Amino acid sequence: MDLEHFYESNEARRTSEEHEFGSEWVGDDDAVFQLSWIAVTGELYLMAETPNTPVVDGFGDIIPTPEAASELEVEILGTVESLDELHEILTGWEDICGEPSSLSWLRSALAAGGVAL
């Protein structure tokens, strides 16, 4: 689903505190994702990082264009009761995030931690 639909389908998500766990999770196809946890729902989700096309302003400066919410794809990975539990499950994530196929490590860690939809 896209980011806007994700938030519209549960308004509590929009106002909740969120914690990011890296924005460079790399899939087997080299796609890049951001991982976030929503405090009020306990949902852990991935958001696909889409490359945007920069524009040149009147002064010749290159400005990245923001992605529209409808262009950002979201995948809910599961729910985790608490931030402490999530930190325990993802121990060492800072060393893995950004590495090739780090998304596979993430999915394995979540499965081993019993995270399910």
N, C-alpha and C positions, 0 to 999 in steps of 0.2 A: 504494500500500500504506500501511497505517498505521504509525506510528512504532514501536510494539512489534514488529510483524512484521518491520520493517526491521532492527531490532537482533537479533531472534531468528534471522533467516535467516543471520546471520554474526556470531558472538559477538566476533570481533576488532573489530568496529565499536564495541561497547559499552565496551571498555577503551582504545581508541585516543585519542590526543590529537586534538582537533578545533579548527578555526579558523573563526570566524564572519566572514562578509563581508557584513554588513548584515542587518537584520531588517525592512526596509521596502521590499522589491522589489515594485513595483506592476504588476499585470497589466492587460490591456486592459479587463477587467471590474471593475477596482478592487480585486480580491482582493489580499491582502498576503502576502508570503512571506519566510522567512528563508533565507539561503544559507550553507551550511557545507561545509567540506572535512575529510575524515577522513584523517589522516596515514598510518595503516597500510595502508589500501586504495587511497588516492588518489582516492576517490570524492567527487564534488562533488554535493551534493543540496540540493533546495529542500524546505522544510517549510511547509505552509500555516498561516498564523497565523489561528486561528479566534477570533472574538470570544467571550468568556466572559460569563456572566451573574453580575454581582456580587451578593453577599448582604449583608444588614445584620446586624451582630452585636448582642449584648445591650446594648451601649453606644451604638448608633446609628451606629457606624463602618461605612463601606462597604468590604468586603473582596472583591477579585476571587477568583473560584473557579478553581482550576487545571484545565486541560484534562486529560482522561484521554488516555493515550497512544493509545488506540484512536480518538480523535477528531482526531488530528493526522495529516494526509496528507503523505506523502513522495514526491518524484519524484527519481530519480537522473538527473542531467544528463550524466554522463560521468566519466571519470577523467583526472586530471592527475598526472604523475609526482612533482612536487615543489612545495613551497610557493613557491619562487622563481619557477618557471614560471607558477604561477597568478597571482602578483602581477603578472608581466609581461603576461599575457593580460588581466587586469582593471584595467590602469592607468586611473586616473580614476574608478573605480567609486564612490568616496565622494561625488563630485559628482553622480552620476546616481541612486544609490539614494534612494528616497523620492519621486522625480519621477513624474508620470503616465506610464504605459507603460514604466517603467524596466526591466521584465522583458524587453521586446523588445530593448532595448539589450544586456542581459546575454546573451540567447540569440545575438544577432548576434556579440558579442565572443567567445563561446565557439566558435562555428562558425568565425570567422576565425582563431582560435587552434588550430584542428584538434582541439578536444575532441569526443570521440565515445564512445558506450557501448562 
